[in-house]
Amino acid sequence: MLRAISALVGAAFVLALGFALFGSVSGLITDPPAKTAAEEFYKHPKELELASNGMMGRFDPVQLQRGFKVYSEVCSNCHSLGHVAFRDLTKIGYTPAQVKKIASDWDAKSKQPIVDPKTGERTDRGNTPSDHFPTVYYPGQGNPPDLSLITKARHEGTAYVYSLLTGYTDQPAEVLKKFPEATVPDGLYYNPYFPALNIAMPPPLASDGQVTYDDGTKSTVDQNAKDVAAFLTWAAEPELEQRHGLGLAVLGFLVILTLLAFGAYRNIWRDQKH
């Protein structure tokens, strides 16, 4: 008797849950929640083909140097690269002498903060190759985002950087037609590749020829964006090539080990009935 009552109570409970689930799902289907302008008009990053893509991807040092030039002449005025040291630039083809000059010239942008251990007085000194890129700071406004790990911190980070830099445009009339309250606020800029659609950063790459490449590559907004996205990918993961090589070596080892294990199995159990 008790078992029958328990079964009835359980069945009633399951039935109640079923009705609740059905009501929730049918409500979402017949009356879906209203979308916001950001949800409807946000665009996913564009495809970006780089030499570092894929399992066999390797960095292109020439492109990385172009990307560093874009970063140093455009992006570094606002954004730090705190996880990268000046001497790391030797990994993308710069000579020690060139790195020393880059660090020395960086003094015009920002120096290394130091504190006198005796007096507690804050001062600064020039940059050396062993230093990390100094932090960009605006009194009263704080620190703009550091770009060292930006391609790791954002979904589809490399493509996100490229799309964001090339995505500035006038707000489409369709947005205001559907969402009259979605006017771009003063001081912000419309960019459909930014999740909120409106971003405080003005277009960093405003026109072609903004950066002059040493290797003669034509400088366009699109090319600048590709190159700096490639450089920031390297900054976030400079060991990418080694990781790819190690991964392939591990896969090769596992294949050989599997073949040896299968051969041993066939040799040991070949006379045994299964």
Backbone as CSV, one residue per row, in Angstrom:
resi,resn,N_x,N_y,N_z,CA_x,CA_y,CA_z,C_x,C_y,C_z
1,MET,0.828,-1.199,0.000,0.000,0.000,0.000,0.876,1.269,0.000
2,LEU,1.861,1.260,0.888,2.768,2.403,0.981,3.529,2.605,-0.324
3,ARG,3.903,1.477,-0.954,4.640,1.560,-2.214,3.772,2.185,-3.302
4,ALA,2.471,1.832,-3.317,1.561,2.374,-4.320,1.370,3.881,-4.127
5,ILE,1.259,4.298,-2.860,1.098,5.730,-2.573,2.346,6.503,-2.997
6,SER,3.519,5.929,-2.720,4.778,6.580,-3.112,4.863,6.731,-4.625
7,ALA,4.428,5.680,-5.343,4.461,5.737,-6.812,3.523,6.826,-7.330
8,LEU,2.333,6.961,-6.713,1.382,7.979,-7.146,1.918,9.392,-6.885
9,VAL,2.543,9.562,-5.701,3.120,10.868,-5.376,4.237,11.219,-6.355
10,GLY,5.082,10.227,-6.664,6.167,10.462,-7.614,5.644,10.803,-8.996
11,ALA,4.606,10.076,-9.429,4.014,10.331,-10.744,3.415,11.732,-10.806
12,ALA,2.759,12.143,-9.727,2.160,13.485,-9.681,3.239,14.555,-9.738
13,PHE,4.336,14.295,-9.049,5.448,15.242,-9.034,6.047,15.386,-10.434
14,VAL,6.266,14.255,-11.109,6.814,14.274,-12.467,5.857,14.976,-13.422
15,LEU,4.557,14.730,-13.260,3.561,15.356,-14.119,3.549,16.878,-13.938
16,ALA,3.666,17.310,-12.684,3.692,18.749,-12.405,4.920,19.406,-13.030
17,LEU,6.063,18.742,-12.917,7.280,19.266,-13.532,7.146,19.317,-15.054
18,GLY,6.510,18.293,-15.616,6.310,18.260,-17.060,5.455,19.413,-17.538
19,PHE,4.348,19.693,-16.816,3.487,20.814,-17.187,4.238,22.148,-17.076
20,ALA,5.049,22.280,-16.016,5.811,23.524,-15.825,6.816,23.723,-16.959
21,LEU,7.505,22.631,-17.331,8.482,22.710,-18.420,7.802,23.042,-19.737
22,PHE,6.679,22.398,-19.980,5.948,22.655,-21.227,5.490,24.105,-21.296
23,GLY,5.006,24.622,-20.161,4.556,26.009,-20.143,5.687,26.989,-20.408
24,SER,6.862,26.705,-19.814,8.011,27.599,-20.006,8.471,27.595,-21.455
25,VAL,8.607,26.383,-22.029,9.095,26.270,-23.404,8.104,26.878,-24.387
26,SER,6.829,26.575,-24.221,5.824,27.123,-25.146,5.756,28.639,-25.040
27,GLY,5.973,29.174,-23.816,5.969,30.618,-23.643,7.131,31.275,-24.373
28,LEU,8.308,30.634,-24.329,9.467,31.178,-25.038,9.266,31.136,-26.544
29,ILE,8.567,30.091,-27.024,8.343,29.950,-28.463,7.325,30.966,-28.960
30,THR,6.216,31.091,-28.244,5.141,31.984,-28.693,5.405,33.446,-28.357
31,ASP,6.166,33.699,-27.288,6.440,35.075,-26.885,7.905,35.201,-26.461
32,PRO,8.835,35.132,-27.426,10.253,35.188,-27.090,10.628,36.535,-26.494
33,PRO,11.638,36.568,-25.613,12.044,37.844,-25.006,12.563,38.809,-26.068
34,ALA,12.277,40.073,-25.873,12.690,41.088,-26.841,14.210,41.225,-26.851
35,LYS,14.775,41.380,-28.064,16.211,41.564,-28.201,16.570,43.025,-28.003
36,THR,17.802,43.242,-27.567,18.314,44.609,-27.494,19.034,44.919,-28.800
37,ALA,19.373,46.177,-28.998,20.097,46.569,-30.211,21.445,45.861,-30.284
38,ALA,22.109,45.736,-29.128,23.417,45.084,-29.110,23.307,43.612,-29.487
39,GLU,22.259,42.947,-29.030,22.076,41.528,-29.344,21.756,41.313,-30.817
40,GLU,21.004,42.227,-31.402,20.556,42.026,-32.787,21.576,42.469,-33.823
41,PHE,22.342,43.516,-33.513,23.221,44.085,-34.538,24.702,43.810,-34.300
42,TYR,25.018,43.104,-33.226,26.415,42.712,-33.007,26.851,41.716,-34.072
43,LYS,28.062,41.888,-34.592,28.593,40.987,-35.608,29.749,40.166,-35.039
44,HIS,29.786,38.899,-35.401,30.909,38.063,-34.984,32.142,38.424,-35.807
45,PRO,33.335,38.239,-35.230,34.555,38.637,-35.948,34.681,38.001,-37.321
46,LYS,35.302,38.752,-38.232,35.537,38.270,-39.581,36.655,37.226,-39.586
47,GLU,36.653,36.375,-40.599,37.714,35.386,-40.748,39.037,36.098,-41.013
48,LEU,40.106,35.602,-40.426,41.423,36.193,-40.632,42.446,35.086,-40.826
49,GLU,43.059,35.038,-41.989,44.066,34.034,-42.293,45.450,34.574,-41.964
50,LEU,46.143,33.904,-41.036,47.501,34.268,-40.678,48.406,33.050,-40.775
51,ALA,49.696,33.292,-40.905,50.652,32.186,-41.007,50.653,31.329,-39.752
52,SER,50.239,31.904,-38.621,50.260,31.176,-37.346,49.020,30.323,-37.120
53,ASN,48.056,30.367,-38.033,46.832,29.585,-37.857,47.095,28.098,-38.074
54,GLY,46.298,27.248,-37.418,46.353,25.810,-37.655,47.423,25.090,-36.863
55,MET,47.387,23.760,-36.947,48.320,22.921,-36.189,49.768,23.119,-36.623
56,MET,49.982,23.448,-37.890,51.339,23.620,-38.409,51.715,25.102,-38.489
57,GLY,50.920,25.970,-37.861,51.137,27.402,-37.979,52.461,27.861,-37.398
58,ARG,53.077,28.806,-38.101,54.324,29.407,-37.650,54.236,30.915,-37.853
59,PHE,54.887,31.662,-36.995,54.848,33.105,-37.104,55.678,33.581,-38.294
60,ASP,55.244,34.659,-38.904,55.982,35.312,-39.979,56.711,36.508,-39.363
61,PRO,58.045,36.400,-39.149,58.778,37.480,-38.469,58.636,38.836,-39.155
62,VAL,58.571,38.839,-40.477,58.442,40.108,-41.201,57.108,40.772,-40.866
63,GLN,56.039,39.966,-40.839,54.730,40.513,-40.490,54.699,40.965,-39.035
64,LEU,55.352,40.208,-38.148,55.378,40.587,-36.735,56.094,41.915,-36.543
65,GLN,57.164,42.145,-37.301,57.863,43.424,-37.187,57.000,44.564,-37.714
66,ARG,56.241,44.297,-38.786,55.301,45.324,-39.257,54.245,45.598,-38.188
67,GLY,53.758,44.520,-37.549,52.750,44.672,-36.507,53.278,45.448,-35.316
68,PHE,54.539,45.202,-34.961,55.134,45.956,-33.855,55.240,47.430,-34.210
69,LYS,55.536,47.709,-35.457,55.625,49.113,-35.887,54.262,49.797,-35.743
70,VAL,53.193,49.078,-36.108,51.849,49.637,-35.933,51.566,49.858,-34.450
71,TYR,51.912,48.860,-33.634,51.680,49.006,-32.193,52.464,50.195,-31.640
72,SER,53.750,50.295,-31.978,54.601,51.329,-31.382,54.209,52.730,-31.838
73,GLU,53.733,52.871,-33.091,53.416,54.200,-33.605,51.959,54.601,-33.382
74,VAL,51.092,53.632,-33.170,49.660,53.942,-33.034,49.119,53.523,-31.670
75,CYS,49.209,52.235,-31.379,48.528,51.694,-30.199,49.210,52.040,-28.881
76,SER,50.544,52.159,-28.896,51.275,52.322,-27.644,51.011,53.662,-26.970
77,ASN,50.420,54.604,-27.691,50.094,55.893,-27.074,49.034,55.743,-25.985
78,CYS,48.241,54.683,-26.075,47.169,54.476,-25.099,47.260,53.145,-24.363
79,HIS,47.829,52.135,-25.003,47.773,50.776,-24.454,49.156,50.228,-24.123
80,SER,49.253,49.627,-22.942,50.500,49.016,-22.491,50.684,47.633,-23.096
81,LEU,51.872,47.102,-22.885,52.216,45.738,-23.296,53.057,45.144,-22.171
82,GLY,52.458,45.147,-20.977,53.203,44.894,-19.759,53.810,43.520,-19.584
83,HIS,53.319,42.504,-20.306,53.871,41.161,-20.141,55.002,40.864,-21.121
84,VAL,55.392,41.851,-21.901,56.445,41.669,-22.901,57.637,42.547,-22.533
85,ALA,58.831,41.980,-22.581,60.060,42.737,-22.335,60.640,43.206,-23.663
86,PHE,61.360,44.298,-23.635,61.972,44.801,-24.866,62.860,43.732,-25.509
87,ARG,63.616,42.983,-24.695,64.531,41.988,-25.262,63.796,40.830,-25.924
88,ASP,62.507,40.663,-25.637,61.728,39.621,-26.317,61.618,39.889,-27.807
89,LEU,61.836,41.133,-28.208,61.722,41.479,-29.628,62.804,40.801,-30.473
90,THR,63.861,40.301,-29.832,64.871,39.557,-30.600,64.269,38.279,-31.175
91,LYS,63.182,37.793,-30.566,62.550,36.560,-31.036,61.793,36.769,-32.346
92,ILE,61.541,38.017,-32.705,60.845,38.263,-33.969,61.770,38.914,-34.997
93,GLY,63.074,38.817,-34.738,64.032,39.215,-35.769,64.817,40.482,-35.524
94,TYR,64.546,41.191,-34.436,65.328,42.391,-34.163,66.678,42.018,-33.555
95,THR,67.720,42.771,-33.870,69.039,42.527,-33.305,69.121,43.167,-31.920
96,PRO,70.060,42.710,-31.081,70.221,43.337,-29.762,70.434,44.845,-29.848
97,ALA,71.180,45.296,-30.859,71.408,46.738,-31.009,70.101,47.464,-31.320
98,GLN,69.288,46.866,-32.178,67.993,47.474,-32.498,67.091,47.516,-31.277
99,VAL,67.105,46.439,-30.490,66.273,46.395,-29.278,66.719,47.469,-28.297
100,LYS,68.020,47.648,-28.166,68.541,48.673,-27.252,68.074,50.059,-27.679
101,LYS,68.063,50.309,-28.974,67.603,51.609,-29.476,66.099,51.778,-29.268
102,ILE,65.339,50.696,-29.505,63.887,50.765,-29.295,63.588,51.110,-27.840
103,ALA,64.293,50.439,-26.910,64.077,50.704,-25.484,64.460,52.135,-25.128
104,SER,65.566,52.596,-25.673,66.017,53.955,-25.380,65.047,54.992,-25.940
105,ASP,64.583,54.780,-27.173,63.655,55.731,-27.793,62.296,55.736,-27.092
106,TRP,61.978,54.629,-26.401,60.681,54.534,-25.722,60.579,55.518,-24.566
107,ASP,61.720,56.066,-24.139,61.715,57.029,-23.043,60.814,58.218,-23.341
108,ALA,60.677,58.543,-24.638,59.834,59.682,-25.015,58.358,59.401,-24.745
109,LYS,57.980,58.104,-24.728,56.595,57.720,-24.457,56.359,57.536,-22.966
110,SER,57.191,56.696,-22.362,57.012,56.375,-20.951,58.297,55.761,-20.420
111,LYS,58.591,56.048,-19.150,59.798,55.516,-18.523,59.438,54.501,-17.441
112,GLN,60.468,53.933,-16.834,60.275,52.942,-15.781,60.123,53.643,-14.431
113,PRO,59.005,53.422,-13.735,58.835,54.059,-12.417,59.702,53.371,-11.367
114,ILE,60.310,54.149,-10.517,61.118,53.593,-9.423,60.819,54.377,-8.151
115,VAL,61.115,53.752,-7.010,60.891,54.382,-5.708,62.197,54.350,-4.928
116,ASP,62.614,55.480,-4.428,63.827,55.554,-3.615,63.567,54.829,-2.302
117,PRO,64.313,53.738,-2.000,64.046,52.962,-0.776,64.296,53.747,0.510
118,LYS,65.084,54.822,0.431,65.396,55.593,1.630,64.356,56.673,1.907
119,THR,63.941,57.353,0.863,63.026,58.476,1.053,61.586,58.153,0.668
120,GLY,61.402,57.077,-0.113,60.065,56.747,-0.599,59.628,57.635,-1.756
121,GLU,60.540,58.455,-2.235,60.213,59.371,-3.335,60.084,58.586,-4.643
122,ARG,59.051,58.897,-5.397,58.805,58.236,-6.675,59.444,59.047,-7.799
123,THR,60.150,58.345,-8.643,60.760,58.979,-9.801,60.758,57.982,-10.947
124,ASP,61.555,58.199,-11.962,61.596,57.251,-13.071,62.991,57.234,-13.682
125,ARG,63.211,56.259,-14.531,64.492,56.129,-15.241,64.209,55.655,-16.655
126,GLY,65.231,55.701,-17.470,65.081,55.267,-18.854,64.896,53.762,-18.969
127,ASN,64.406,53.333,-20.120,64.166,51.908,-20.359,65.431,51.206,-20.845
128,THR,65.563,49.952,-20.452,66.669,49.107,-20.909,66.074,47.850,-21.544
129,PRO,66.846,47.108,-22.333,66.304,45.907,-22.990,65.700,44.889,-22.030
130,SER,66.170,44.837,-20.788,65.641,43.851,-19.841,64.307,44.272,-19.230
131,ASP,63.920,45.516,-19.424,62.657,46.015,-18.862,61.466,45.547,-19.688
132,HIS,60.320,45.429,-18.997,59.065,45.232,-19.704,58.566,46.588,-20.222
133,PHE,57.713,46.541,-21.218,57.142,47.781,-21.722,56.423,48.489,-20.579
134,PRO,56.723,49.762,-20.360,56.130,50.468,-19.207,54.626,50.658,-19.362
135,THR,53.965,50.810,-18.216,52.515,50.973,-18.184,52.116,52.373,-18.633
136,VAL,51.101,52.438,-19.473,50.538,53.722,-19.883,49.492,54.136,-18.850
137,TYR,49.625,55.319,-18.320,48.709,55.770,-17.268,48.293,57.205,-17.537
138,TYR,46.994,57.465,-17.410,46.464,58.813,-17.569,45.903,59.270,-16.229
139,PRO,46.529,60.267,-15.595,46.049,60.736,-14.289,44.563,61.114,-14.331
140,GLY,43.838,60.575,-13.385,42.418,60.858,-13.303,41.558,59.973,-14.169
141,GLN,42.184,59.214,-15.076,41.420,58.351,-15.971,41.800,56.875,-15.835
142,GLY,42.977,56.615,-15.249,43.380,55.231,-15.028,44.174,54.655,-16.180
143,ASN,44.159,53.332,-16.258,44.943,52.628,-17.262,44.043,52.064,-18.350
144,PRO,44.256,52.439,-19.600,43.541,51.759,-20.689,43.928,50.287,-20.701
145,PRO,43.128,49.418,-21.306,43.421,47.977,-21.290,44.822,47.640,-21.810
146,ASP,45.500,46.775,-21.082,46.793,46.261,-21.527,46.545,45.258,-22.653
147,LEU,47.385,45.296,-23.692,47.156,44.456,-24.866,47.978,43.173,-24.884
148,SER,48.741,42.916,-23.820,49.610,41.739,-23.816,48.858,40.448,-24.085
149,LEU,47.688,40.301,-23.464,46.927,39.054,-23.559,45.566,39.259,-24.210
150,ILE,45.409,40.344,-24.954,44.094,40.668,-25.502,43.568,39.573,-26.428
151,THR,44.439,38.913,-27.184,43.960,37.874,-28.101,43.597,36.590,-27.361
152,LYS,44.014,36.477,-26.105,43.605,35.353,-25.273,42.369,35.699,-24.441
153,ALA,42.217,36.969,-24.138,41.134,37.405,-23.261,39.813,37.582,-23.991
154,ARG,39.843,37.640,-25.311,38.627,37.832,-26.094,38.339,36.595,-26.935
155,HIS,37.053,36.288,-27.096,36.656,35.170,-27.952,37.118,35.452,-29.375
156,GLU,37.768,34.446,-29.994,38.339,34.621,-31.327,39.205,35.876,-31.344
157,GLY,40.113,35.945,-30.361,40.856,37.169,-30.088,41.565,37.812,-31.258
158,THR,42.297,37.022,-32.048,43.030,37.601,-33.170,42.072,38.210,-34.181
159,ALA,41.039,37.468,-34.539,40.036,37.976,-35.484,39.267,39.141,-34.871
160,TYR,39.063,39.106,-33.557,38.355,40.190,-32.876,39.132,41.499,-33.011
161,VAL,40.449,41.449,-32.772,41.273,42.654,-32.879,41.215,43.212,-34.296
162,TYR,41.387,42.337,-35.276,41.352,42.767,-36.676,39.987,43.362,-37.033
163,SER,38.924,42.677,-36.642,37.570,43.141,-36.987,37.250,44.461,-36.302
164,LEU,37.635,44.592,-35.037,37.355,45.818,-34.303,38.055,47.014,-34.953
165,LEU,39.319,46.830,-35.331,40.086,47.933,-35.904,39.567,48.346,-37.273
166,THR,38.968,47.425,-37.991,38.462,47.740,-39.335,36.938,47.906,-39.352
167,GLY,36.305,47.861,-38.188,34.849,47.827,-38.140,34.150,49.149,-37.863
168,TYR,34.909,50.222,-37.654,34.266,51.507,-37.367,33.443,51.966,-38.572
169,THR,32.233,52.413,-38.310,31.347,52.855,-39.378,30.270,53.759,-38.793
170,ASP,29.547,54.430,-39.664,28.404,55.209,-39.195,27.302,54.257,-38.740
171,GLN,26.546,54.685,-37.760,25.463,53.845,-37.269,24.408,53.659,-38.369
172,PRO,24.072,52.415,-38.716,23.066,52.183,-39.755,21.699,52.739,-39.357
173,ALA,20.982,53.264,-40.345,19.645,53.805,-40.073,18.707,52.721,-39.557
174,GLU,18.982,51.472,-39.939,18.141,50.354,-39.518,18.127,50.205,-38.002
175,VAL,19.273,50.519,-37.369,19.356,50.397,-35.914,18.377,51.367,-35.245
176,LEU,18.405,52.627,-35.681,17.521,53.628,-35.076,16.065,53.394,-35.446
177,LYS,15.840,52.810,-36.621,14.468,52.528,-37.026,13.833,51.500,-36.105
178,LYS,14.629,50.507,-35.699,14.099,49.445,-34.851,14.249,49.768,-33.374
179,PHE,15.315,50.506,-33.036,15.567,50.864,-31.634,15.844,52.377,-31.574
180,PRO,14.806,53.189,-31.555,14.980,54.655,-31.572,15.843,55.181,-30.431
181,GLU,15.872,54.455,-29.311,16.632,54.923,-28.153,18.113,54.566,-28.234
182,ALA,18.533,53.877,-29.301,19.906,53.363,-29.393,20.857,54.332,-30.075
183,THR,20.595,55.624,-29.987,21.490,56.626,-30.574,22.877,56.532,-29.939
184,VAL,23.913,56.667,-30.747,25.283,56.611,-30.230,25.525,57.803,-29.308
185,PRO,25.866,57.574,-28.043,26.091,58.691,-27.100,27.266,59.554,-27.539
186,ASP,27.262,60.798,-27.124,28.381,61.696,-27.416,29.669,61.125,-26.838
187,GLY,30.729,61.194,-27.620,32.023,60.700,-27.159,32.259,59.232,-27.443
188,LEU,31.257,58.526,-27.975,31.415,57.124,-28.321,31.341,56.959,-29.841
189,TYR,31.756,55.765,-30.310,31.823,55.494,-31.747,31.154,54.159,-32.029
190,TYR,30.433,54.095,-33.133,29.703,52.871,-33.477,30.655,51.856,-34.097
191,ASN,30.615,50.641,-33.562,31.431,49.550,-34.101,30.678,48.247,-33.847
192,PRO,30.151,47.609,-34.884,29.324,46.408,-34.688,30.098,45.196,-34.180
193,TYR,31.437,45.276,-34.165,32.232,44.156,-33.666,32.558,44.299,-32.179
194,PHE,32.115,45.403,-31.590,32.242,45.600,-30.150,30.930,45.159,-29.516
195,PRO,30.963,44.299,-28.491,29.714,43.723,-27.947,28.638,44.742,-27.598
196,ALA,29.021,45.930,-27.124,28.028,46.940,-26.760,27.685,47.870,-27.924
197,LEU,28.301,47.635,-29.067,28.121,48.416,-30.301,28.800,49.781,-30.239
198,ASN,28.792,50.443,-29.095,29.370,51.777,-28.962,30.634,51.708,-28.111
199,ILE,31.728,52.217,-28.634,33.021,52.087,-27.976,33.635,53.466,-27.767
200,ALA,34.351,53.629,-26.656,34.931,54.935,-26.323,36.202,55.232,-27.113
201,MET,36.861,54.204,-27.633,38.120,54.411,-28.352,37.858,54.948,-29.760
202,PRO,38.412,56.099,-30.113,38.277,56.581,-31.487,38.967,55.609,-32.440
203,PRO,38.651,55.653,-33.723,39.307,54.744,-34.683,40.815,54.946,-34.675
204,PRO,41.602,53.977,-34.205,43.055,54.162,-34.157,43.668,54.224,-35.553
205,LEU,43.136,53.401,-36.458,43.624,53.372,-37.837,42.611,54.127,-38.692
206,ALA,42.843,55.404,-38.820,41.842,56.262,-39.451,41.983,56.341,-40.968
207,SER,43.188,56.085,-41.493,43.382,56.246,-42.934,44.554,55.406,-43.403
208,ASP,44.599,55.150,-44.700,45.727,54.441,-45.299,46.992,55.295,-45.174
209,GLY,48.141,54.619,-45.131,49.407,55.329,-45.070,49.743,55.901,-43.718
210,GLN,48.989,55.516,-42.700,49.234,56.057,-41.365,50.577,55.589,-40.807
211,VAL,50.999,54.391,-41.225,52.288,53.830,-40.823,53.078,53.535,-42.087
212,THR,54.361,53.850,-42.083,55.221,53.553,-43.225,56.037,52.312,-42.916
213,TYR,55.857,51.265,-43.706,56.561,50.005,-43.471,57.976,50.055,-44.036
214,ASP,58.909,49.477,-43.281,60.309,49.458,-43.713,60.541,48.516,-44.888
215,ASP,59.687,47.486,-45.024,59.903,46.504,-46.098,59.181,46.867,-47.390
216,GLY,58.565,48.041,-47.423,57.916,48.494,-48.642,56.494,48.006,-48.833
217,THR,55.959,47.225,-47.899,54.571,46.764,-48.001,53.626,47.962,-48.018
218,LYS,52.611,47.896,-48.884,51.651,48.988,-48.968,50.891,49.098,-47.649
219,SER,50.867,50.295,-47.100,50.234,50.522,-45.800,48.790,50.949,-45.979
220,THR,47.878,50.039,-45.670,46.447,50.332,-45.688,45.873,50.038,-44.310
221,VAL,44.682,50.517,-44.053,44.030,50.234,-42.775,43.893,48.728,-42.583
222,ASP,43.477,48.031,-43.632,43.295,46.585,-43.541,44.613,45.885,-43.243
223,GLN,45.690,46.281,-43.949,47.002,45.668,-43.730,47.529,45.974,-42.341
224,ASN,47.376,47.216,-41.898,47.816,47.590,-40.547,47.115,46.756,-39.492
225,ALA,45.801,46.568,-39.668,45.014,45.806,-38.699,45.449,44.346,-38.668
226,LYS,45.686,43.753,-39.838,46.149,42.359,-39.898,47.493,42.203,-39.199
227,ASP,48.403,43.138,-39.474,49.755,43.018,-38.933,49.785,43.188,-37.421
228,VAL,49.039,44.163,-36.895,49.052,44.356,-35.445,48.313,43.213,-34.748
229,ALA,47.301,42.633,-35.395,46.624,41.466,-34.822,47.586,40.288,-34.749
230,ALA,48.410,40.119,-35.786,49.409,39.048,-35.779,50.437,39.281,-34.671
231,PHE,50.878,40.535,-34.516,51.860,40.847,-33.473,51.296,40.596,-32.084
232,LEU,50.052,40.990,-31.843,49.456,40.785,-30.520,49.189,39.312,-30.245
233,THR,48.991,38.522,-31.305,48.878,37.069,-31.135,50.199,36.508,-30.635
234,TRP,51.299,36.977,-31.222,52.625,36.550,-30.762,52.868,37.023,-29.323
235,ALA,52.506,38.265,-29.010,52.726,38.803,-27.664,52.020,37.963,-26.610
236,ALA,50.822,37.467,-26.941,50.048,36.669,-25.989,50.563,35.248,-25.871
237,GLU,51.174,34.730,-26.936,51.642,33.343,-26.915,52.910,33.196,-27.758
238,PRO,54.037,33.734,-27.282,55.274,33.663,-28.062,55.801,32.240,-28.249
239,GLU,55.331,31.292,-27.405,55.791,29.901,-27.518,54.904,29.069,-28.431
240,LEU,54.063,29.720,-29.231,53.112,28.988,-30.061,53.795,27.969,-30.974
241,GLU,54.877,28.349,-31.630,55.566,27.437,-32.548,56.105,26.217,-31.805
242,GLN,56.708,26.457,-30.635,57.229,25.339,-29.842,56.099,24.431,-29.375
243,ARG,54.968,25.043,-29.014,53.823,24.236,-28.571,53.295,23.374,-29.717
244,HIS,53.215,23.957,-30.908,52.787,23.180,-32.064,53.744,22.023,-32.330
245,GLY,55.063,22.302,-32.268,56.052,21.252,-32.504,55.969,20.149,-31.468
246,LEU,55.800,20.537,-30.193,55.684,19.541,-29.126,54.425,18.717,-29.296
247,GLY,53.332,19.360,-29.688,52.072,18.640,-29.893,52.198,17.593,-30.992
248,LEU,52.850,17.957,-32.089,53.038,16.996,-33.180,53.932,15.847,-32.739
249,ALA,54.975,16.161,-31.948,55.858,15.111,-31.451,55.101,14.139,-30.544
250,VAL,54.241,14.664,-29.694,53.437,13.824,-28.800,52.491,12.939,-29.604
251,LEU,51.847,13.518,-30.622,50.947,12.724,-31.462,51.705,11.608,-32.178
252,GLY,52.901,11.929,-32.675,53.721,10.895,-33.319,54.090,9.789,-32.355
253,PHE,54.457,10.176,-31.130,54.807,9.182,-30.114,53.624,8.280,-29.800
254,LEU,52.432,8.879,-29.680,51.239,8.090,-29.375,50.900,7.123,-30.501
255,VAL,51.107,7.532,-31.752,50.849,6.640,-32.891,51.797,5.450,-32.854
256,ILE,53.087,5.729,-32.645,54.074,4.642,-32.581,53.781,3.718,-31.408
257,LEU,53.439,4.309,-30.245,53.137,3.497,-29.068,51.918,2.613,-29.318
258,THR,50.932,3.145,-29.997,49.725,2.371,-30.305,50.053,1.195,-31.217
259,LEU,50.886,1.439,-32.229,51.290,0.361,-33.149,52.090,-0.716,-32.415
260,LEU,53.002,-0.310,-31.529,53.788,-1.276,-30.756,52.889,-2.083,-29.823
261,ALA,51.933,-1.402,-29.184,51.020,-2.103,-28.279,50.164,-3.110,-29.050
262,PHE,49.697,-2.711,-30.227,48.891,-3.624,-31.034,49.720,-4.818,-31.505
263,GLY,50.981,-4.536,-31.899,51.860,-5.630,-32.312,52.135,-6.590,-31.173
264,ALA,52.358,-6.054,-29.968,52.597,-6.908,-28.809,51.366,-7.745,-28.492
265,TYR,50.202,-7.125,-28.595,48.953,-7.849,-28.351,48.801,-9.019,-29.322
266,ARG,49.049,-8.757,-30.616,48.907,-9.820,-31.609,49.936,-10.919,-31.393
267,ASN,51.138,-10.562,-30.959,52.190,-11.547,-30.765,51.939,-12.409,-29.527
268,ILE,51.478,-11.789,-28.435,51.290,-12.545,-27.183,50.053,-13.395,-27.235
269,TRP,48.968,-12.902,-27.837,47.689,-13.586,-27.789,47.327,-14.284,-29.105
270,ARG,48.282,-14.420,-30.026,47.926,-14.966,-31.333,47.466,-16.422,-31.253
271,ASP,47.983,-17.191,-30.268,47.589,-18.607,-30.173,46.464,-18.835,-29.200
272,GLN,45.909,-17.775,-28.676,44.832,-17.921,-27.703,43.488,-17.740,-28.396
273,LYS,42.526,-18.610,-28.006,41.198,-18.494,-28.531,40.430,-17.423,-27.751
274,HIS,39.622,-16.688,-28.467,38.836,-15.609,-27.834,37.368,-16.018,-27.801
